[in-house]
């Protein structure tokens, strides 16, 4: 690292760990058009994005400015997918603080909209983005006796997913996307609703379960948390899972780290590099952040303003999956170069125990979108182009 340069300013998104989850005992919902309709999620106000929301947050302008290693700025237009054949069902991470264990349905969803914009909206170039609001287990909340906040949060996500299947899916492929608490909830959803259902498995394009732990047996890609659903090991494999927790090179997970190993049970944490799912080599990454960063450039460099909603930093980082001891993680290296006018440190580390959890999505954002596109195209191709 060049000591003259500061860290890149990033959103300090801190996500809490879930309480152990109990099994859900409700009955599966019908999955055809006009099937199950949730009394809660029939209300449009319980969605950030869904079909039929006119001028919703997923229908905006998501252009980016690419800032290259030479300082060149390149406008990158964002183009929404036209009649996409697949959906992206997104569950956001922990973002709320409050005295209640679970965030209420109170209509005040500014934080949810902000993280949706940061992590999910640009996937609209690949899929229809569908994002429910749920009563997440929030920072500072005190559980009531006999109530598991993780079960409350999971009940909402499962109900929203069943409503989506019954009202909007109509046999379409779907990508599951989550971060931190959202990934933990989707891991449970895959295990309890999808893994044992051949029809739903056939519609699962992939599950991007980022910033959490998916457990697999030592040396294997299937088993552990899921019986049938395997790790993704190629960019055209479908019905599979991508998961990783990111730590910066030189700052590996300490013994007290929250991510990179199972919290219970045997096996290892799965790590899939979205740029190279089948390999363990270091690959150049294309991070994306929101366009209003103040410290994209090094001090002393004239910093032109970024007018687009997003900024991309192609080649600023490289990453590879690393296994050492009981931990497995995505090791992120910043490709510092004195001739590069961009910042040398990517930031995003809350503490050594958290690693780069705040920017798990951002460090590989370009690769995650590209992988989702390749998998969606492969899924459509296996169904005769429909």
C-alpha positions as CSV (number, residue, x, y, z in Angstrom):
1,X,0.0,0.0,0.0
2,X,1.1,3.6,-0.7
3,X,1.0,5.3,2.7
4,X,0.2,8.7,1.1
5,X,-3.3,7.6,0.2
6,X,-6.3,7.2,2.4
7,X,-8.9,4.5,2.4
8,X,-11.7,4.7,-0.1
9,X,-14.8,5.9,1.6
10,X,-17.5,3.2,1.6
11,X,-20.8,2.6,3.3
12,X,-20.2,1.2,6.7
13,X,-22.9,-1.4,6.5
14,X,-22.7,-3.5,9.6
15,X,-25.0,-6.6,9.7
16,X,-25.7,-8.6,12.8
17,X,-25.6,-12.4,13.2
18,X,-28.9,-14.3,13.4
19,X,-30.1,-16.2,16.4
20,X,-30.3,-20.0,15.7
21,X,-33.4,-20.6,13.6
22,X,-36.1,-23.1,14.4
23,X,-38.0,-25.1,11.7
24,X,-40.9,-23.6,10.1
25,X,-44.0,-25.8,10.2
26,X,-46.4,-24.0,7.9
27,X,-47.7,-25.7,4.8
28,X,-46.1,-25.1,1.4
29,X,-48.1,-22.7,-0.8
30,X,-49.4,-23.3,-4.3
31,X,-46.9,-22.1,-6.9
32,X,-49.0,-21.4,-10.0
33,X,-50.4,-18.1,-11.3
34,X,-53.3,-17.1,-9.2
35,X,-52.2,-19.5,-6.4
36,X,-51.3,-18.5,-2.9
37,X,-51.9,-14.9,-1.9
38,X,-50.5,-13.6,1.4
39,X,-52.7,-11.4,3.5
40,X,-49.6,-9.3,4.2
41,X,-47.8,-9.3,0.9
42,X,-50.9,-8.7,-1.2
43,X,-50.3,-5.1,0.0
44,X,-48.0,-3.2,-2.4
45,X,-46.6,-1.2,0.6
46,X,-44.8,-4.4,1.8
47,X,-42.5,-4.4,-1.3
48,X,-39.6,-2.3,-2.3
49,X,-39.8,-3.8,-5.8
50,X,-42.3,-6.1,-7.5
51,X,-44.2,-6.3,-10.8
52,X,-46.8,-3.6,-11.1
53,X,-45.1,-0.9,-9.0
54,X,-45.1,2.1,-11.3
55,X,-42.0,4.3,-11.1
56,X,-40.7,2.1,-8.3
57,X,-37.1,2.2,-7.1
58,X,-36.0,-0.5,-9.5
59,X,-37.2,1.5,-12.4
60,X,-34.7,4.3,-12.2
61,X,-31.4,5.4,-13.9
62,X,-28.5,3.3,-12.8
63,X,-25.7,4.5,-15.2
64,X,-22.1,4.3,-14.0
65,X,-18.9,6.2,-14.5
66,X,-15.9,3.9,-14.9
67,X,-12.7,5.3,-13.5
68,X,-9.7,3.4,-14.9
69,X,-6.1,3.0,-13.6
70,X,-5.0,5.8,-15.8
71,X,-7.7,8.2,-14.5
72,X,-9.8,8.0,-17.6
73,X,-13.5,8.3,-17.0
74,X,-15.8,6.3,-19.2
75,X,-19.6,6.6,-19.2
76,X,-21.2,3.2,-18.8
77,X,-24.9,3.3,-19.7
78,X,-27.2,1.0,-17.7
79,X,-29.8,-0.8,-19.8
80,X,-32.7,-2.6,-18.2
81,X,-33.4,-6.1,-19.3
82,X,-36.2,-6.2,-21.8
83,X,-38.8,-8.8,-20.9
84,X,-36.3,-10.8,-18.8
85,X,-37.1,-14.5,-18.4
86,X,-35.9,-14.7,-14.9
87,X,-36.4,-12.9,-11.6
88,X,-34.1,-11.8,-8.8
89,X,-35.6,-12.3,-5.4
90,X,-33.6,-10.1,-3.1
91,X,-33.5,-10.0,0.8
92,X,-31.5,-7.2,2.3
93,X,-29.1,-7.4,5.3
94,X,-29.5,-6.0,8.8
95,X,-29.8,-2.2,8.6
96,X,-32.1,-1.1,11.3
97,X,-31.6,-0.1,14.9
98,X,-34.3,-0.1,17.6
99,X,-35.5,-1.3,20.9
100,X,-37.9,-3.9,19.4
101,X,-36.3,-7.2,18.4
102,X,-37.9,-7.1,15.0
103,X,-38.2,-4.0,12.8
104,X,-41.9,-3.0,12.5
105,X,-43.9,-2.5,9.3
106,X,-44.0,1.3,9.9
107,X,-43.7,2.7,6.4
108,X,-40.4,4.3,7.1
109,X,-38.2,2.4,4.7
110,X,-35.5,4.8,3.8
111,X,-32.7,2.5,5.0
112,X,-34.1,-0.4,3.1
113,X,-34.3,1.7,-0.1
114,X,-30.7,2.8,0.4
115,X,-29.3,-0.7,0.6
116,X,-31.6,-2.0,-2.2
117,X,-30.0,0.7,-4.4
118,X,-26.5,-0.2,-3.3
119,X,-26.7,-4.0,-3.7
120,X,-29.6,-5.0,-6.0
121,X,-31.0,-2.5,-8.5
122,X,-28.3,-2.9,-11.1
123,X,-29.2,-6.6,-11.4
124,X,-32.2,-5.2,-13.3
125,X,-30.0,-5.5,-16.4
126,X,-30.4,-9.2,-16.1
127,X,-33.7,-9.9,-14.3
128,X,-36.9,-8.5,-12.7
129,X,-35.8,-7.4,-9.2
130,X,-38.3,-8.4,-6.6
131,X,-37.7,-7.3,-3.0
132,X,-40.0,-7.7,0.0
133,X,-39.9,-5.7,3.2
134,X,-39.6,-7.9,6.2
135,X,-39.4,-7.6,10.0
136,X,-35.7,-8.1,10.3
137,X,-34.0,-8.9,13.6
138,X,-32.5,-5.4,14.2
139,X,-29.5,-4.0,16.1
140,X,-30.3,-3.2,19.7
141,X,-33.5,-5.1,19.8
142,X,-34.6,-7.0,22.9
143,X,-36.4,-10.3,22.2
144,X,-39.6,-11.0,24.0
145,X,-39.8,-14.1,26.1
146,X,-40.6,-17.1,24.0
147,X,-40.3,-15.3,20.7
148,X,-37.4,-16.0,18.4
149,X,-36.7,-12.9,16.3
150,X,-35.1,-15.0,13.6
151,X,-38.3,-17.0,13.2
152,X,-40.3,-13.8,12.8
153,X,-37.9,-12.5,10.1
154,X,-37.9,-15.9,8.4
155,X,-41.7,-16.2,8.5
156,X,-42.0,-12.9,6.6
157,X,-39.4,-13.9,3.9
158,X,-41.0,-17.3,3.4
159,X,-44.5,-15.7,3.2
160,X,-43.3,-13.2,0.7
161,X,-41.6,-15.8,-1.4
162,X,-44.7,-18.0,-1.4
163,X,-46.8,-14.9,-2.5
164,X,-44.2,-14.3,-5.3
165,X,-44.6,-17.9,-6.4
166,X,-48.3,-17.8,-6.3
167,X,-48.9,-14.4,-7.9
168,X,-45.9,-13.4,-10.1
169,X,-43.7,-16.4,-10.9
170,X,-45.7,-18.4,-13.4
171,X,-43.0,-20.9,-13.9
172,X,-40.2,-18.4,-14.4
173,X,-36.6,-19.0,-13.3
174,X,-35.5,-17.2,-10.2
175,X,-32.2,-16.1,-8.7
176,X,-32.1,-15.7,-4.9
177,X,-29.9,-12.8,-3.7
178,X,-29.1,-11.8,-0.2
179,X,-26.4,-10.4,2.1
180,X,-25.7,-11.2,5.8
181,X,-29.0,-11.7,7.6
182,X,-30.7,-11.8,4.2
183,X,-28.4,-14.6,3.1
184,X,-29.0,-16.5,6.3
185,X,-32.8,-16.3,5.8
186,X,-32.5,-17.4,2.2
187,X,-30.2,-20.3,3.2
188,X,-33.0,-21.5,5.4
189,X,-35.5,-20.9,2.7
190,X,-33.5,-23.0,0.2
191,X,-33.1,-25.7,2.8
192,X,-36.8,-25.9,3.9
193,X,-38.7,-24.9,0.7
194,X,-36.5,-25.6,-2.3
195,X,-33.9,-28.2,-1.7
196,X,-36.4,-31.0,-1.4
197,X,-38.8,-29.8,-4.1
198,X,-37.8,-30.9,-7.7
199,X,-40.1,-28.4,-9.3
200,X,-38.6,-25.4,-7.4
201,X,-35.1,-26.7,-7.8
202,X,-35.7,-26.8,-11.6
203,X,-36.6,-23.1,-11.5
204,X,-33.7,-22.1,-9.3
205,X,-31.2,-20.3,-11.6
206,X,-28.8,-19.8,-8.7
207,X,-28.6,-18.6,-5.1
208,X,-26.2,-15.7,-4.4
209,X,-25.9,-16.0,-0.6
210,X,-23.2,-13.4,0.1
211,X,-21.7,-12.4,3.4
212,X,-22.9,-15.4,5.3
213,X,-22.0,-19.1,5.8
214,X,-23.2,-21.9,3.6
215,X,-21.9,-25.2,5.1
216,X,-20.4,-27.9,2.9
217,X,-18.5,-31.1,3.9
218,X,-14.7,-31.0,3.8
219,X,-13.6,-31.4,0.1
220,X,-17.2,-31.5,-1.3
221,X,-19.6,-29.1,-3.0
222,X,-22.9,-30.6,-1.9
223,X,-24.0,-31.7,1.5
224,X,-24.0,-29.8,4.7
225,X,-26.7,-27.2,4.6
226,X,-28.3,-28.6,1.4
227,X,-28.8,-32.2,0.3
228,X,-29.3,-31.6,-3.4
229,X,-28.1,-28.1,-4.3
230,X,-24.4,-27.9,-5.1
231,X,-21.9,-25.1,-5.2
232,X,-21.6,-23.3,-8.6
233,X,-18.4,-24.4,-10.3
234,X,-18.9,-22.8,-13.7
235,X,-20.5,-19.6,-15.1
236,X,-23.2,-21.6,-16.9
237,X,-24.1,-24.0,-14.1
238,X,-27.6,-23.5,-12.8
239,X,-29.5,-24.6,-9.8
240,X,-26.4,-24.0,-7.6
241,X,-25.2,-21.7,-4.9
242,X,-22.5,-18.9,-4.7
243,X,-21.3,-17.8,-1.2
244,X,-18.3,-16.1,0.3
245,X,-17.2,-13.8,3.1
246,X,-14.5,-11.3,2.1
247,X,-11.4,-10.3,4.0
248,X,-8.6,-8.0,2.7
249,X,-5.2,-9.5,1.9
250,X,-3.0,-9.2,4.9
251,X,-5.9,-9.2,7.3
252,X,-7.2,-12.8,7.3
253,X,-10.0,-14.0,9.7
254,X,-8.8,-13.9,13.3
255,X,-9.8,-16.8,15.6
256,X,-12.8,-14.6,16.7
257,X,-14.0,-13.8,13.2
258,X,-17.8,-13.9,12.6
259,X,-17.6,-15.2,9.1
260,X,-15.6,-17.8,7.1
261,X,-16.5,-20.9,9.2
262,X,-19.7,-22.7,10.2
263,X,-21.3,-21.5,13.4
264,X,-22.4,-25.0,14.2
265,X,-22.2,-28.5,12.7
266,X,-19.3,-30.1,10.8
267,X,-17.8,-29.0,7.5
268,X,-16.4,-25.8,6.1
269,X,-17.8,-22.5,4.9
270,X,-18.3,-22.5,1.1
271,X,-16.3,-20.0,-0.9
272,X,-17.1,-19.5,-4.6
273,X,-15.3,-16.7,-6.5
274,X,-17.9,-15.3,-8.8
275,X,-15.2,-14.4,-11.3
276,X,-13.8,-17.9,-11.5
277,X,-16.3,-20.3,-9.9
278,X,-14.3,-23.4,-10.8
279,X,-10.8,-22.3,-9.8
280,X,-8.7,-21.0,-7.0
281,X,-6.6,-18.5,-8.9
282,X,-6.5,-14.8,-8.2
283,X,-8.8,-12.9,-10.7
284,X,-9.1,-9.2,-11.4
285,X,-12.4,-7.8,-10.1
286,X,-14.6,-4.8,-11.0
287,X,-16.0,-3.2,-7.9
288,X,-18.9,-0.8,-8.1
289,X,-20.0,1.7,-5.5
290,X,-22.5,4.5,-5.4
291,X,-21.4,7.6,-7.3
292,X,-21.2,10.1,-4.5
293,X,-17.9,8.9,-2.9
294,X,-15.6,11.7,-1.9
295,X,-12.4,9.7,-1.8
296,X,-12.3,7.7,-5.1
297,X,-9.1,9.6,-5.9
298,X,-5.8,9.9,-4.0
299,X,-5.0,13.2,-2.2
300,X,-3.4,15.7,-4.5
301,X,-5.3,14.4,-7.5
302,X,-7.9,16.7,-8.9
303,X,-11.1,14.8,-8.4
304,X,-13.7,15.4,-11.0
305,X,-17.2,14.9,-9.7
306,X,-19.1,11.7,-10.6
307,X,-22.4,12.7,-12.1
308,X,-23.8,9.1,-12.5
309,X,-25.6,7.2,-9.7
310,X,-22.7,4.6,-9.6
311,X,-19.0,4.5,-10.0
312,X,-17.0,1.5,-11.3
313,X,-13.4,0.9,-10.5
314,X,-12.3,-1.8,-13.0
315,X,-9.2,-3.7,-12.0
316,X,-8.8,-2.0,-8.7
317,X,-9.0,-5.3,-6.8
318,X,-8.2,-9.0,-7.3
319,X,-9.6,-11.8,-5.3
320,X,-9.3,-15.6,-4.7
321,X,-10.7,-18.1,-2.3
322,X,-8.4,-19.1,0.5
323,X,-8.7,-22.0,3.0
324,X,-6.5,-21.9,6.0
325,X,-7.2,-23.8,9.2
326,X,-10.9,-23.7,10.0
327,X,-11.6,-20.7,7.8
328,X,-12.4,-20.3,4.1
329,X,-12.8,-16.8,2.7
330,X,-12.5,-14.6,-0.4
331,X,-9.2,-12.8,-0.1
332,X,-9.4,-9.3,-1.7
333,X,-6.2,-7.6,-2.8
334,X,-6.1,-3.9,-3.7
335,X,-3.9,-3.5,-6.8
336,X,-2.1,-0.4,-5.6
337,X,0.1,1.4,-8.0
338,X,1.7,4.8,-7.5
339,X,0.7,5.8,-11.1
340,X,-2.9,4.9,-10.4
341,X,-4.8,8.1,-9.3
342,X,-7.4,6.1,-7.5
343,X,-7.3,5.4,-3.8
344,X,-5.0,2.5,-2.7
345,X,-7.2,1.2,0.1
346,X,-10.7,0.0,-0.5
347,X,-11.9,0.4,3.1
348,X,-15.1,-1.3,4.3
349,X,-13.5,-3.1,7.3
350,X,-15.6,-2.7,10.3
351,X,-13.2,-4.6,12.5
352,X,-10.9,-7.6,12.0
353,X,-13.7,-9.9,13.1
354,X,-16.0,-8.6,10.4
355,X,-13.5,-8.4,7.6
356,X,-14.8,-6.6,4.5
357,X,-18.4,-7.5,5.4
358,X,-19.7,-4.0,4.7
359,X,-18.7,-4.3,1.1
360,X,-19.0,-8.0,0.4
361,X,-21.3,-7.2,-2.6
362,X,-19.4,-4.2,-3.9
363,X,-15.9,-5.8,-4.1
364,X,-17.2,-8.3,-6.7
365,X,-20.3,-6.5,-8.0
366,X,-19.4,-6.6,-11.7
367,X,-18.6,-10.3,-11.5
368,X,-21.8,-11.1,-9.6
369,X,-23.9,-9.3,-12.3
370,X,-22.0,-11.0,-15.1
371,X,-22.4,-14.4,-13.4
372,X,-26.1,-13.9,-12.9
373,X,-26.4,-13.0,-16.6
374,X,-24.5,-16.1,-17.8
375,X,-26.6,-18.4,-15.5
376,X,-29.8,-16.8,-16.6
377,X,-28.9,-17.3,-20.3
378,X,-27.9,-20.9,-19.6
379,X,-31.2,-21.5,-17.7
380,X,-33.2,-20.1,-20.6
381,X,-31.2,-22.2,-23.1
382,X,-32.1,-25.4,-21.3
383,X,-35.8,-24.6,-21.7
384,X,-35.7,-24.1,-25.5
385,X,-35.3,-20.3,-25.3
386,X,-38.5,-19.6,-23.4
